Amino acid sequence: MLDKMKQLMEMKRQADQIKRELESVTVDVQEVRGIKITVNGSQHFKSIEIDEALLTAANKARLQADLLRSLNAAIGRSQGVAAQKMKSILPGFPGI
């Protein structure tokens, strides 16, 4: 029982370490011309930059679609970074 508790404590320590590391990792995505998104490894958006030329009423639908595509790409890359980080810290852990 004590060994199980030690294993759980170690896993908690490693999970906390991963969380800190992921919060410090940033991913920049510029999938669509004129839109740049920065997100960290914990999937928190840090910035969204939009070229002023895209900010017209005529471009509204295109801008919305491009922004959505960019956000999804940013989250996908951030999740990939998180998975790699977890895999490197917890090799052989089930489900990773």
C-alpha positions in Angstrom: 0.0 0.0 0.0 2.8 2.4 0.8 4.4 1.7 -2.5 1.2 2.6 -4.3 1.0 5.9 -2.3 4.6 6.7 -3.3 3.8 5.9 -7.0 0.8 8.2 -6.8 2.8 11.0 -5.2 5.5 10.7 -7.9 2.8 10.8 -10.6 1.3 13.9 -9.1 4.8 15.5 -8.9 5.4 14.6 -12.6 2.0 15.9 -13.6 2.6 19.2 -11.9 6.0 19.4 -13.6 4.4 18.8 -17.0 1.8 21.5 -16.3 4.5 24.1 -15.5 6.5 23.2 -18.6 3.4 23.3 -20.9 2.5 26.7 -19.6 5.9 28.0 -20.6 5.8 26.6 -24.1 4.3 28.8 -26.8 3.2 27.8 -30.3 2.9 30.4 -33.1 0.5 29.6 -35.9 0.2 31.6 -39.1 -1.9 29.2 -41.1 -3.8 31.9 -42.9 -2.3 34.9 -44.5 -2.9 37.9 -42.2 -3.7 36.0 -39.1 -1.2 35.0 -36.4 -2.2 33.1 -33.2 0.0 32.4 -30.2 -1.1 29.7 -27.8 0.7 27.9 -25.0 1.0 24.2 -24.3 -1.9 24.4 -21.9 -4.2 25.6 -24.7 -4.5 29.2 -23.4 -4.4 31.8 -26.2 -1.7 34.4 -25.6 -2.3 36.6 -28.7 -4.2 37.0 -31.9 -2.9 39.4 -34.5 -5.0 40.3 -37.6 -3.7 42.3 -40.5 -5.7 45.6 -40.7 -6.4 45.0 -44.4 -8.6 42.1 -43.4 -10.8 44.2 -41.2 -13.5 45.3 -43.6 -17.2 44.6 -43.7 -16.7 42.9 -47.1 -14.2 40.5 -45.6 -16.3 39.6 -42.6 -17.3 36.0 -43.6 -13.8 35.2 -44.9 -12.2 36.6 -41.8 -14.5 34.5 -39.5 -13.7 31.3 -41.5 -10.0 32.0 -41.5 -9.9 32.9 -37.8 -11.8 29.7 -37.0 -9.4 27.6 -39.1 -6.4 29.3 -37.5 -7.7 28.8 -33.9 -8.3 25.1 -34.6 -4.8 24.7 -36.1 -3.3 26.5 -33.1 -5.1 24.2 -30.6 -4.1 21.1 -32.6 -0.4 22.1 -32.6 -0.6 22.9 -28.9 -2.1 19.5 -28.2 0.6 17.9 -30.2 3.3 19.7 -28.2 1.5 18.6 -24.9 1.4 15.0 -26.0 5.1 15.0 -26.9 6.0 16.6 -23.6 4.0 14.0 -21.7 5.4 11.1 -23.7 9.0 12.3 -23.0 8.4 12.7 -19.3 6.2 9.7 -18.7 7.4 7.0 -21.1 5.4 3.8 -21.0 2.5 5.5 -19.2 -0.8 3.9 -20.4 -2.8 6.0 -22.7 0.0 8.2 -23.9 
